């Protein structure tokens, strides 16, 4: 999900959050990433422009983005959480060997998901659909 700084600043302020250059940098990085980064990876990128930033600041900002519904945390047993800025209905295609994650979206998935929710008669607060594979690189 990509948004302008003005849109992001407005969302943060309207929700009662302070806007700092570090927080804005973290938000921009995560919301534009297709990589499903870990907090450690986010930190390694943001520290290049903001050398004093702590990993704790990354975690606090990720919690804020989750609370705002802009990011979904993807927890995995035995490894660091990953963060997905694509909160629309999609399938995460996850390589079991290298942990690379790619999003797969289609109208068919959205239609099927709508039918499933109608049958279940529930209002979800989130969704996560994962398919585990070996990516092309790991198959070689």
C-alpha positions in Angstrom: 0.0 0.0 0.0 1.6 3.2 -1.1 0.4 6.6 0.2 1.7 10.1 0.2 3.4 11.6 3.2 0.5 14.0 3.6 -2.0 11.1 3.7 0.1 9.1 6.2 0.7 12.2 8.4 -3.1 12.8 8.4 -3.8 9.2 9.4 -1.3 9.2 12.2 -2.3 12.6 13.6 -6.1 11.8 13.3 -5.4 8.6 15.3 -3.5 10.5 18.0 0.1 9.4 17.1 3.1 11.8 16.9 4.7 12.1 13.6 8.5 12.0 13.7 11.0 11.7 10.8 11.9 8.2 12.0 8.3 7.0 12.3 7.6 8.4 8.8 10.6 6.7 7.4 9.6 3.3 8.9 6.0 3.7 7.7 7.1 4.7 4.2 9.5 1.7 3.9 7.0 -0.9 5.2 4.0 0.4 3.3 5.9 0.4 0.0 7.6 -3.0 0.6 6.5 -6.1 -1.2 9.1 -8.2 0.6 7.2 -8.9 3.9 10.2 -7.7 5.9 11.1 -8.6 9.5 11.6 -5.9 12.1 15.3 -6.6 11.9 15.3 -6.1 8.2 13.4 -2.9 8.5 15.9 -1.7 11.1 18.9 -2.5 8.9 17.4 -0.3 6.2 16.1 2.6 8.3 19.4 2.9 10.3 21.1 3.9 7.1 19.3 7.3 7.2 18.6 7.4 10.9 21.6 5.9 12.7 20.3 6.4 16.2 17.1 4.5 15.6 16.5 1.5 17.9 14.9 -1.8 17.1 12.4 -1.0 19.9 11.2 2.0 17.8 10.7 -0.3 14.8 8.6 -2.7 16.9 6.5 0.2 18.4 5.9 1.6 15.0 4.9 -1.8 13.6 2.4 -2.2 16.5 1.0 1.2 15.6 0.6 0.2 11.9 -1.1 -3.1 12.9 -3.4 -1.2 15.3 -4.3 1.2 12.4 -5.0 -1.8 10.1 -2.3 -0.7 7.6 -0.1 -3.8 8.2 -0.7 -7.4 9.1 1.8 -9.3 11.2 2.7 -12.7 9.9 3.9 -14.9 12.7 5.8 -18.1 12.1 6.9 -20.8 14.5 10.6 -20.6 15.1 11.3 -17.4 13.2 10.8 -13.7 13.3 7.5 -12.2 12.4 7.1 -10.7 9.0 5.0 -7.7 8.1 2.6 -7.5 5.1 1.3 -4.1 4.0 -1.1 -5.8 1.6 -4.2 -6.1 3.8 -6.6 -7.0 0.9 -7.7 -10.6 0.3 -4.8 -12.4 -1.3 -2.7 -15.6 -1.0 0.8 -15.5 0.5 2.9 -17.9 -1.5 5.7 -18.9 1.0 8.8 -20.9 0.1 9.4 -23.5 2.8 13.2 -23.4 2.2 14.2 -19.8 1.8 11.1 -18.1 3.4 10.5 -15.8 0.4 6.9 -14.6 0.3 5.0 -13.4 -2.7 1.5 -12.2 -2.9 -1.0 -13.7 -5.3 -4.2 -11.8 -6.0 -7.1 -12.6 -8.3 -10.8 -11.8 -8.6 -11.5 -15.5 -8.1 -9.9 -15.4 -4.7 -11.9 -12.3 -3.6 -15.2 -13.9 -4.9 -14.5 -17.2 -3.1 -13.5 -15.4 0.1 -16.8 -13.4 0.0 -18.8 -16.6 -0.5 -17.0 -18.3 2.4 -17.6 -15.3 4.7 -21.3 -15.3 3.7 -21.6 -19.0 4.5 -19.8 -18.6 7.8 -21.9 -15.4 8.6 -19.0 -13.6 10.3 -17.3 -10.3 10.1 -13.5 -11.0 10.0 -11.1 -8.6 11.7 -8.3 -9.9 9.4 -7.5 -12.8 7.1 -4.4 -14.7 6.1 -4.3 -17.3 3.4 -0.9 -19.1 3.0 0.3 -21.7 0.4 3.6 -23.3 1.0 5.8 -24.2 -1.9 9.4 -24.4 -3.0 10.2 -21.3 -5.1 11.8 -21.7 -8.5 15.3 -20.9 -7.1 15.0 -23.4 -4.3 13.8 -26.1 -6.7 17.1 -26.0 -8.6 
